């Protein structure tokens, strides 16, 4: 009994060390380096804490790997001695080779078990395929059953007195006991995989209180992994001791199984309790953003977009659907103002967090931009910037091209508030370019100087020497089949070479044509632009064959500079025949 207790204790420590080791390894290879970026002061403090912490040291990763291997050796000895109590008394010239074979088999099984559990704690490791689960279950039963027969006192190993199987051996019974243990191992594998997948989502999207990698997030993952892997290996050790392939009475096995059974109930209770709480409070049980909000997932209608980037263009179908991405997934929703309002209401209702909060914000940013409601799109992009890096960096990049208006300038100035933000060298230059775009030359020079002091390469900051203007204008008249086209949405986009489709383009401004089809974009700086038109499918069908469609006087690339800062595009006539 003492030997079994020591074995269970060692396996518990090994499990907890495995959980901690996985987090240490993840932390040492995934710690972000955001020193050149624009960060909130809380993010900066958090990243500095991570850099100073020994948990994120590459040396600790090596140490943790060695510690796990060292712990695996005594655990393997105790594991083997529970399968066959004769192994510790069989080290003589006659039996040492058979003993060594059995020990290596037990060590290999234990390392395979640790590797399986280690792989399990990768949040991308799927447990969704029923076929895979059946295969893993059968392998677990077969491999464990074979090991029980191979190493067991009532199996091939016997008392190690001979290479032959003892006449008193019970091979069928030993294999059955091993198979039962394999079933328990598989159940623990499945529960851990399912639970950690949900827990990873919960930590990443809610509990770490940040849209970025955080020190708190790593700590919570470490606590969860240490608990799950520690109690799981403790349960498995208790089951192994109770169902060991030795000459035990049934009463002893029943008594021995009580302790791991109690732990198993505790494990299930904790997992179920956390899941129920998180489902009620944070919608962890919902499959996707659409289900959480209560709106359709797929588009039921489309609009038509004509990208006037060249003479050779054709109408494109723009499905009224948008996506929202977060650290753990990408989801789609049917796009309409009504549905976006429901997403806003959902986020407002879940102010304490939801596993779909970041995806919901991203869906609002993408959705309003897809509807060409640029004001609302930028507004949500700015809101998302407060605790999410991607919308922050994208917005900062766009501000060097957006129209020079007080509203757009207010976004740029908010990022320069040093009581809220740390400005890294690289993105300090990006922000300096933004201030130059708004003709704030002194502010731009000051940021370039600060960026240089932070180690940024300012040799390419040629924007300081370039002429600046803020009163650029692009105008024209839109016609469809020779007739004035009133109330049509027209978008100003940043020009990209070889662009053929309306995708991955930066929306800079949107206007509507007046009753005579005229449109204009004002307060522009220098740059290369292009325009696009969006209509319903009745005004311009999106399924017209290219040879039946033409955009007369399509402007293509529209360049504004100090020599030509006002461009009249004339009449743009979109013609088609059914």
C-alpha positions in Angstrom: 0.0 0.0 0.0 2.9 2.3 0.8 4.4 1.7 -2.7 1.0 2.5 -4.3 0.7 5.7 -2.3 4.2 6.8 -3.4 3.3 6.0 -7.0 0.1 8.0 -6.9 1.9 11.0 -5.3 4.7 11.0 -7.8 2.3 10.8 -10.7 0.3 13.7 -9.3 3.5 15.8 -9.1 4.5 14.7 -12.6 1.0 15.8 -13.9 1.2 19.2 -12.3 4.8 19.6 -13.6 3.6 18.6 -17.1 0.9 21.3 -17.0 3.3 24.0 -15.8 5.9 22.8 -18.3 3.6 23.2 -21.2 2.8 26.8 -20.3 6.5 27.5 -19.8 7.3 26.1 -23.2 4.4 28.0 -24.8 5.4 31.2 -23.1 9.1 31.0 -24.1 8.3 30.6 -27.8 5.2 32.9 -28.1 6.1 35.9 -25.9 5.4 38.9 -28.1 7.8 41.7 -28.8 5.8 44.8 -29.1 8.4 47.4 -28.2 8.0 49.2 -31.5 4.2 49.3 -31.4 1.7 51.6 -29.9 0.5 50.2 -26.6 -1.8 51.1 -23.8 0.2 51.8 -20.6 -1.4 48.7 -19.1 -0.2 46.6 -22.0 3.3 48.0 -21.8 3.5 47.2 -18.1 2.1 43.7 -18.7 4.7 43.0 -21.5 7.5 44.3 -19.3 6.4 42.0 -16.5 6.5 39.1 -18.9 10.0 39.9 -20.1 11.2 40.2 -16.4 9.5 36.9 -15.3 11.6 33.8 -15.3 8.5 31.9 -16.7 9.2 33.4 -20.1 12.9 32.5 -20.1 14.2 30.2 -22.9 16.5 28.7 -20.2 13.6 27.7 -18.1 12.0 26.0 -21.1 15.1 23.7 -21.2 15.1 23.2 -17.5 11.4 22.3 -17.4 11.9 19.7 -20.2 14.8 18.1 -18.2 12.8 18.1 -15.0 9.9 16.4 -16.7 12.2 13.7 -18.1 13.8 13.3 -14.7 10.4 12.9 -13.0 9.4 10.4 -15.7 12.1 8.0 -14.7 11.1 7.3 -11.0 7.5 7.4 -12.1 8.3 4.7 -14.6 10.0 2.6 -12.0 7.0 2.9 -9.6 4.6 2.3 -12.5 6.5 -0.9 -13.5 6.6 -2.1 -9.9 2.8 -1.6 -9.6 2.4 -3.8 -12.7 4.8 -6.3 -11.4 6.1 -6.2 -7.8 8.9 -8.7 -8.7 10.7 -6.1 -10.8 12.6 -4.5 -7.9 13.9 -7.9 -6.7 14.9 -9.3 -10.1 18.1 -7.4 -10.8 20.5 -10.3 -11.2 22.5 -11.7 -14.0 19.8 -14.2 -15.0 16.9 -11.8 -15.1 18.3 -8.4 -15.8 17.7 -8.4 -19.5 14.1 -9.3 -19.2 13.7 -6.8 -16.4 15.3 -4.1 -18.6 12.9 -4.9 -21.5 9.9 -4.6 -19.2 11.1 -1.3 -17.7 11.8 0.2 -21.1 8.3 -0.8 -22.2 6.8 0.9 -19.1 9.0 4.0 -19.7 7.9 4.2 -23.3 4.2 3.9 -22.4 4.5 6.6 -19.8 6.3 8.9 -22.2 3.7 8.2 -24.8 1.0 9.1 -22.3 2.8 12.4 -21.4 3.2 13.2 -25.1 -0.5 12.5 -25.7 -1.6 14.8 -22.9 1.0 17.4 -23.9 -0.4 17.5 -27.5 -3.9 17.6 -26.0 -3.2 21.0 -24.5 -2.7 22.6 -27.9 -6.0 24.5 -28.3 -5.9 23.7 -32.1 -5.9 20.0 -31.5 -9.3 18.8 -32.5 -11.5 16.3 -30.7 -14.5 16.7 -33.0 -14.2 13.7 -35.3 -16.1 10.6 -34.0 -14.0 8.4 -36.2 -10.8 9.7 -34.6 -12.2 9.3 -31.1 -13.1 5.6 -31.8 -9.6 4.9 -33.2 -7.9 6.5 -30.2 -10.2 4.6 -27.8 -9.4 1.3 -29.5 -5.7 2.0 -29.6 -5.8 3.0 -25.9 -7.5 -0.3 -25.0 -5.2 -2.4 -27.2 -1.9 -0.8 -26.2 -2.7 -0.8 -22.5 -4.0 -4.3 -22.6 -0.8 -5.5 -24.4 1.4 -3.7 -21.8 -0.5 -5.2 -18.9 0.1 -8.7 -20.4 3.7 -7.9 -21.4 4.8 -6.5 -18.0 2.3 -8.0 -15.5 3.0 -10.4 -12.8 0.1 -12.5 -14.1 1.3 -12.0 -17.7 4.5 -12.7 -19.7 6.9 -11.1 -17.2 5.8 -13.3 -14.3 8.5 -13.4 -11.6 11.3 -12.9 -14.2 12.7 -16.3 -13.5 12.4 -17.4 -17.2 11.8 -15.9 -20.6 8.8 -18.1 -21.0 5.3 -17.3 -19.7 4.6 -18.9 -16.3 2.0 -21.8 -16.2 0.0 -19.9 -13.6 -0.3 -16.8 -15.7 -3.7 -15.4 -16.5 -3.2 -13.6 -19.9 -6.9 -13.0 -20.7 -7.5 -11.5 -17.3 -4.4 -9.3 -17.5 -5.4 -8.0 -21.0 -8.9 -7.3 -19.7 -7.6 -5.3 -16.7 -5.3 -3.4 -19.1 -8.2 -2.7 -21.5 -10.3 -1.3 -18.6 -7.4 1.0 -17.6 -7.1 2.0 -21.2 -10.7 3.0 -21.3 -10.2 5.2 -18.2 -7.1 6.7 -19.8 -9.1 7.6 -22.9 -11.9 9.1 -20.9 -9.4 11.4 -19.1 -7.9 12.2 -22.5 -11.2 13.2 -23.9 -12.4 15.2 -20.9 -9.1 17.1 -20.7 -9.2 17.9 -24.4 -12.7 19.1 -24.3 -12.3 21.0 -21.1 -9.1 22.7 -22.0 -10.4 23.8 -25.4 -13.3 25.5 -23.6 -11.1 26.9 -20.9 -8.6 28.3 -23.4 -11.4 30.1 -25.1 -12.7 31.4 -21.8 -9.3 32.7 -20.7 -8.3 34.2 -24.1 -11.6 35.9 -24.7 -12.7 37.0 -21.2 -10.6 36.1 -18.2 -7.3 37.6 -19.2 -9.0 41.0 -19.5 -7.0 41.9 -22.7 -7.3 41.5 -26.4 -3.6 40.6 -26.5 -1.3 38.1 -24.9 -1.3 38.8 -21.2 0.6 37.8 -18.1 -2.7 37.1 -16.3 -3.7 34.8 -19.2 -0.6 32.7 -18.9 -1.1 32.4 -15.1 -4.7 31.3 -15.5 -3.6 28.7 -18.2 -0.9 27.4 -15.8 -3.4 27.0 -12.9 -5.9 25.2 -15.2 -3.3 22.9 -16.7 -1.7 22.0 -13.4 -5.0 21.2 -11.9 -6.3 19.2 -14.9 -3.1 17.2 -15.7 -2.2 16.7 -12.0 -5.6 15.3 -11.0 -5.8 13.3 -14.2 -2.5 11.5 -13.7 -3.4 11.0 -10.1 -6.7 9.3 -11.1 -4.8 7.2 -13.7 -2.2 6.2 -11.1 -4.9 5.1 -8.7 -6.7 3.1 -11.4 -3.4 1.5 -12.4 -2.7 0.4 -8.8 -6.3 -1.0 -8.4 -6.4 -2.8 -11.8 -2.7 -3.9 -11.9 -2.0 -7.2 -13.5 -1.0 -8.9 -10.2 -2.4 -11.6 -8.1 -4.9 -9.5 -6.2 -8.2 -10.3 -4.7 -11.4 -8.7 -6.1 -12.0 -7.1 -2.7 -8.6 -5.3 -2.9 -9.4 -4.0 -6.4 -12.8 -2.6 -5.3 -11.2 -0.9 -2.3 -8.4 0.5 -4.4 -10.8 2.0 -7.0 -12.7 4.1 -4.5 -10.0 6.8 -4.3 -9.6 7.5 -8.0 -13.4 7.3 -8.4 -13.9 10.1 -5.9 -11.2 12.1 -7.7 -13.0 11.5 -11.0 -16.3 12.8 -9.6 -14.4 15.9 -8.3 -12.8 16.4 -11.8 -16.2 16.1 -13.6 -17.9 18.4 -11.0 -15.3 21.1 -11.4 -15.3 21.0 -15.2 -19.1 20.9 -15.4 -19.5 23.7 -12.8 -17.0 26.0 -14.6 -18.6 25.3 -17.9 -22.1 25.9 -16.6 -21.1 29.2 -15.0 -19.2 30.4 -18.1 -22.1 29.3 -20.4 -24.6 31.3 -18.4 -22.4 34.4 -18.0 -20.1 34.4 -21.1 -22.0 32.3 -23.7 -19.4 29.6 -23.7 -21.9 27.0 -24.8 -22.8 28.9 -28.0 -21.4 27.6 -31.3 -20.8 31.0 -33.0 -21.4 34.7 -32.9 -24.7 34.4 -34.9 -26.2 31.9 -32.4 -25.1 34.1 -29.5 -26.7 37.2 -30.9 -29.7 35.4 -32.4 -29.2 36.4 -36.1 -28.7 34.4 -39.3 -25.2 33.3 -40.1 -25.3 33.4 -43.9 -26.2 36.1 -46.4 -29.7 36.1 -48.0 -29.1 39.0 -50.4 -26.3 40.7 -52.3 -25.5 44.1 -53.7 -23.4 45.1 -56.8 -20.0 46.7 -56.7 -18.2 48.2 -59.7 -14.5 48.8 -59.0 -13.4 51.6 -61.4 -9.7 50.8 -61.2 -9.3 50.4 -64.9 -11.1 50.4 -68.2 -11.6 46.7 -68.1 -13.9 46.1 -65.2 -17.1 44.1 -64.5 -19.7 44.2 -61.8 -19.0 42.1 -58.7 -21.4 40.4 -56.4 -21.1 41.6 -52.8 -22.9 39.2 -50.5 -24.5 40.9 -47.5 -22.5 38.9 -45.0 -19.6 39.9 -42.8 -17.2 38.2 -40.5 -15.8 38.7 -37.1 -12.5 37.3 -35.9 -10.9 36.8 -32.6 -7.9 35.0 -31.2 -9.7 31.6 -31.3 -12.0 31.8 -34.3 -13.7 33.5 -37.2 -17.5 33.7 -37.5 -19.9 35.1 -40.1 -23.2 36.9 -39.8 -25.8 38.1 -42.2 -25.2 41.8 -42.8 -27.8 44.4 -42.3 -28.2 47.5 -40.2 -30.7 45.7 -38.0 -28.3 42.8 -37.4 -25.4 45.1 -36.6 -27.6 46.9 -34.1 -28.4 43.5 -32.5 -24.6 42.9 -32.2 -24.2 46.3 -30.6 -27.0 45.5 -28.1 -25.4 42.1 -27.4 -22.1 43.7 -26.5 -23.8 46.3 -24.4 -25.6 43.6 -22.5 -22.4 41.7 -21.9 -20.3 44.5 -20.5 -18.5 42.0 -18.2 -17.4 40.0 -21.2 -18.4 37.3 -23.6 -16.4 34.8 -25.5 -17.7 36.5 -28.6 -16.9 40.1 -27.5 -13.8 40.6 -29.8 -15.4 38.8 -32.7 -18.5 41.0 -32.2 -16.5 44.1 -32.3 -14.6 42.9 -35.4 -17.9 42.1 -37.1 -19.1 45.6 -36.4 -16.0 47.1 -37.9 -16.1 44.9 -41.0 -19.9 45.1 -41.3 -20.2 48.9 -41.3 -17.3 49.1 -43.8 -18.9 46.6 -46.0 -22.1 48.7 -45.9 -19.9 51.7 -46.8 -20.9 53.4 -43.6 -17.4 54.7 -43.0 -18.2 56.9 -40.1 -19.6 54.1 -38.0 -16.9 51.7 -39.2 -14.1 54.0 -38.0 -16.0 54.7 -34.8 -16.0 51.0 -34.0 -12.4 50.6 -35.1 -11.4 53.3 -32.6 -13.5 51.6 -29.9 -11.8 48.3 -30.6 -8.4 50.0 -30.4 -8.6 50.5 -26.7 -7.7 46.9 -25.9 -7.1 45.2 -29.3 -3.9 45.6 -31.3 -5.1 44.9 -34.8 -7.8 47.6 -35.2 -5.4 50.0 -33.5 -2.7 49.4 -36.1 -5.0 49.4 -39.0 -6.7 52.6 -38.0 -3.3 54.3 -37.4 -2.3 53.2 -41.0 -5.5 54.5 -42.5 -5.2 57.9 -40.8 -2.3 58.8 -43.1 -4.8 58.6 -46.0 -8.2 59.7 -44.6 -9.7 63.1 -45.4 -8.3 65.9 -43.4 -11.3 66.6 -41.1 -11.4 67.5 -37.4 -13.1 64.2 -36.6 -10.3 62.2 -38.2 -7.7 64.3 -36.6 -9.3 63.7 -33.2 -8.5 60.0 -33.6 -4.9 60.6 -34.4 -4.5 63.1 -31.5 -6.0 60.6 -29.1 -3.3 58.1 -29.9 -0.6 60.7 -29.1 -1.9 61.1 -25.5 1.0 59.9 -23.5 -1.1 59.6 -20.4 -2.9 56.7 -22.1 -0.4 55.4 -24.7 3.2 54.3 -25.1 4.4 55.0 -28.6 7.1 52.7 -29.9 9.7 53.8 -32.4 8.3 52.2 -35.5 4.8 53.3 -35.0 6.0 56.6 -33.8 7.1 57.2 -37.3 3.8 56.1 -38.7 2.1 58.5 -36.3 4.5 61.3 -37.4 3.5 60.6 -41.0 -0.1 61.0 -39.9 0.5 64.4 -38.3 2.3 65.4 -41.5 -0.8 64.4 -43.5 -2.9 66.7 -41.3 -0.3 69.5 -41.9 0.8 69.5 -38.2 4.5 69.8 -39.1 5.9 70.6 -35.6 4.1 67.6 -34.0 5.4 65.4 -36.8 9.0 66.5 -36.3 8.8 66.0 -32.5 7.6 62.4 -33.0 10.4 61.6 -35.5 12.9 62.8 -33.0 11.4 60.7 -30.2 11.3 57.6 -32.5 15.0 58.1 -33.3 15.8 58.2 -29.6 13.9 54.9 -29.3 16.1 53.3 -32.0 13.9 53.6 -35.0 15.5 54.0 -38.5 14.4 57.5 -39.5 16.4 57.5 -42.8 13.2 56.7 -44.6 11.1 59.4 -43.0 11.2 61.5 -46.2 7.7 62.7 -45.6 9.1 65.6 -43.6 10.6 67.1 -46.8 7.6 66.5 -49.0 5.0 69.3 -49.8 1.8 69.0 -47.9 -1.7 70.1 -48.8 -5.1 69.3 -47.2 -7.5 70.8 -49.7 -7.3 68.1 -52.4 -10.5 67.3 -54.2 -11.8 64.6 -56.5 -15.1 65.1 -58.3 -17.1 63.8 -61.3 -20.5 62.8 -62.5 -21.9 59.3 -62.5 -24.2 58.0 -65.2 -25.8 54.6 -65.8 -26.6 53.8 -69.4 -26.3 57.5 -70.2 -28.7 58.8 -67.6 -27.9 60.7 -64.4 -27.5 58.3 -61.5 -28.8 60.0 -58.3 -28.4 58.7 -54.7 -25.7 56.1 -55.6 -23.0 55.3 -53.0 -19.5 56.0 -54.3 -16.4 55.1 -52.3 -12.9 56.5 -52.3 -10.3 53.8 -51.9 -6.5 53.7 -51.5 -5.1 52.5 -54.9 -3.4 49.2 -55.2 -1.6 47.9 -58.3 -3.2 45.1 -60.2 -6.4 45.2 -58.1 -9.3 43.5 -59.8 -11.7 42.7 -57.0 -13.3 44.7 -54.3 -11.5 43.0 -51.4 -8.7 43.8 -49.0 -9.0 47.5 -50.0 -8.9 50.5 -47.6 -12.1 52.5 -47.6 -11.2 56.1 -47.1 -14.4 58.1 -47.8 -17.9 57.6 -49.1 -20.4 60.0 -50.6 -23.7 59.9 -52.5 -24.3 61.3 -55.9 -26.7 64.2 -56.0 -29.9 64.4 -58.2 -27.8 65.1 -61.3 -25.3 62.3 -60.5 -22.5 64.6 -59.4 -20.2 63.5 -56.5 -17.1 64.9 -54.8 -14.5 64.0 -52.2 -12.9 66.9 -50.3 -10.2 67.7 -47.8 -7.8 65.2 -49.3 -4.0 65.0 -49.1 -1.5 63.6 -51.6 -1.8 60.0 -52.6 -3.0 57.5 -55.2 -6.7 56.7 -55.1 -9.4 54.8 -56.9 -13.2 54.8 -56.7 -15.9 52.2 -56.6 -19.7 52.3 -57.0 -22.2 50.2 -55.0 -25.9 49.7 -56.0 -28.7 47.3 -55.5 -28.8 44.4 -58.0 -31.8 46.0 -59.8 -29.9 49.2 -60.6 -26.8 47.3 -61.8 -27.1 43.5 -62.0 -24.0 41.6 -60.8 -24.5 38.7 -63.1 -23.9 40.5 -66.4 -21.4 39.0 -68.8 -18.2 41.0 -69.1 -18.6 41.5 -72.8 -22.0 43.2 -72.1 -20.6 45.6 -69.6 -18.5 48.7 -69.9 -17.4 51.6 -67.8 -16.8 54.5 -70.1 -14.1 57.0 -68.8 -13.2 54.8 -65.9 -10.7 56.9 -64.0 -8.3 54.0 -62.9 -5.5 55.4 -60.7 -6.3 58.9 -59.5 -3.1 60.7 -58.4 -3.2 63.8 -56.2 0.0 65.8 -55.7 1.0 69.4 -55.3 0.9 69.8 -59.1 -2.6 68.4 -59.5 -4.5 68.4 -56.2 -7.9 68.9 -57.7 -9.2 66.3 -60.2 -12.4 66.5 -62.2 -13.1 63.0 -63.5 -15.8 64.2 -65.9 -18.7 61.9 -66.8 -18.3 58.2 -65.8 -20.9 56.2 -67.8 -21.6 52.7 -66.7 -23.3 50.9 -69.5 -24.7 47.4 -69.8 -27.2 45.3 -71.6 -29.0 42.2 -70.4 
